[in-house]
Each structure stands twice: as C-alpha cells, then as structure tokens.
C-alpha cells in the first residue's frame, strides 16, 4: 500500500481523474474537494446512481453537493429503463469530447475497466429472453445458469454477482458466443489508463464495516423509508434499478413481511457483502491504480 500518494497535491489539474473504491469509503467527498480546488465536472460511475428513483438509498450526491460543483450522469435514467455499461460509455463520450476536465467517481468496477480497456458492442438482449432469464433465476436460483456458461466466461466474471452471471448467460443464448469470446474482440478504450490519473480507495475492512452501519442509519434519518414508499406501487424486483441495496429490504418491511430493524440489519449485511465483492474486483482489475488511504480512515 502506498500511503505517500496524495490526490489533492499529486494530481495535475490538466488530467482527467478516476476515483474508485468500495461503497461508503469517501469517494464523493474527495471528488468534491478536487473539483473545488482544481475544477472539473464530477461524473458518476455507479450503476445505481444513474436512476432517478433512488437518491438516498443509492447515496447519490445531495442537492447541496450538486449545487457546489458541476455533476453529470446522476439520476438521469428513468426507474424502469434498462441501462448497461454500454449505455454509460455512450453517455460519457460527449463529455470527454467536450474538452472539460472530468473527475469520474463511483464503485462500479466494470464501468472503469470498460472505460480504460474498451468494451465490445454486444447485441442487446431481447426483452423476451430477459424475462425468461428472470423467471428462471426465481425458480431455480443461479447455479444452473452458471453451469451452462462456457469455461472461459466462468473464469472471468464475478460468479457471485447474479447480474453478471445472468448477463453472460443472456449473451450466450442470444448470440451463440460466450461473453469471454466477445471480450477477446474488444475495440480501443474511450479513455486509456495512461491518459488519466486513477485513484483507488484502499481502506481497512473493519473501519469500512462500521462506516457502512452508520451510513444506513443516516439514510433512514434522511428519508430512505419515504423513498421506498414512493417506489412501492411500481415495485418490480427484476428491474436493474431495484438492485439498490436496502431497497428490497425496505420494500419487504413496507409490505409487512419483516420489521424495520430486520430490514436495517439485512441491508447492512448486504452492503458489507457488496463491499467485499467490490474489493475483490478492484484487487484483480486495478493493480496499476494509485492506492489512497485518507487520514480519516485510520480512526
């Protein structure tokens, strides 16, 4: 771990910046400070923060934070719309072409690897196939779908992530080619790693777990339950926007299935598990990024 790297002093204001890290690690605060000191548009790289229906539960910047610095690609997608890493790259392209300095921050590792290593243009999944995949997972779980993937694809994807497994299975069924085969024919990246400064939050697991617990309590205080209630009538677990951590648990509470305390505990556990998957991805895919551990992470 390199503790000497300080993004507030070691990053050139002329360069684009990538800031990645596990949930609740402090990425947004660093992006805001960099923008205030050096200028730059803060751009979202989180797959849930794109949706318009979860500001609190997805930890999107507050209205006050959005007013303090220019932000882009936050809450710009309808709750019931499909959205993928390909959509995100297409939305990001005009921002890069516009010439402004970008501070791209979030916790979706796939967005960053697609941005800096390239992404193959896989044909979209037909709606009927998507519905069949959703129904199959509900009926059988993930294991049968995972077993049907080719060995190369299984070795490359996060097999603990249901969305990644389902996506790989859909690609295979729709195109007859494994996801790994498509990846092997990847075009040049939109923003090569050498053309930006990349910062990865490297924080202590126990410290992060304590912060996760405090943050979900803060979300409840900020109106997360009201936000869930606003989504109750249109709730559909199979939508990508419904994967916001804490959303299924709070919806279950509002339906009378579990207590609020049980929902809180389940959401906190799910967030810790998610952070663990993020750290695994970052270790395997971002070995050449600058490691950063802010001073407050030692407390």
Steps between C-alpha positions, in 0.01 A plus 500: 500500500639841400410749771706788357269562205278802566244569226449857621862588424628232261240526225541744213195725445544436129431127527175309520467315831345163583402436863386149591447320826254297703169645606508749789877551476491876435539525121240774450659724762836475326343575162332811642823624655696442180238686299502790745880529497580420138175516304331222309164334440420219744370207296317201644645150457250313715242275336223582750556873530394547138136435593259778589309315772774435758685807619530402867540123471753519217695772687476744212641846569255723685345805331741716702800301374375515143469877536857528629663349189393395150374139494404271212331162445327496840130411512458549125341160425135410562441239770353249254753544218775253419852634542833327446868579491457555126236766565734663751792515257274654235382762751858569608637541147365853439633615839850381409470657155387830652848579626421558868703330769305205644515353851337160451407334828303196613509143614405305186827339401368382164438861395864590566647195327274555198604866489875437522525164320213517252162331466376280222165596347288192583149489349230597752305225674144457366237576763350150476838343576554737791162408647575129457834544679334687787237229537759226493709656775191539716409136449841331501751741649831592340686168491338340191552815295862524613560136409391565141762769440818415314809444712679813371212723601465338844868566563466871422178622654404550864307176549361631831326788324157392369479788253835409341411130475160577350651745252759243386230233461281736298791585269569131439134421431447806280817488290628143522835637615635507854551831676876433519510451122338839451748657743792363300388722211488824698553836321737772630397665828327837524751624762822295521644459848816686395297812417360558850585475868326207668443492877376199693383534861679235704339500845487264797216247486394542864501879469289475184250263663446744786451781252250291299288443811502870586417599144188285475375651825566841347307399188200408712524838672520673161178342375595164348175345622297778337697444182420128510133580559499718188621195303263251658215512245733458202736252667642227278792304642628408154573857394867602519401805705352268763847367581573807713625355828239548768213533253376137511533498878306824552234393249460174694454702818238722338314186386492381861734207439782603736558758774689821433783381725527175301498701176776721635712201603448318170586811298816560704613140447426525128704819477797337675481205259483737205805691624689172528420418135612848399835461677554165328435657159728794571786278612479289185435775244665816633849399606653799320280764672633735767400366843359766729413476866373830639597604850144467630502130410745435782246599765 
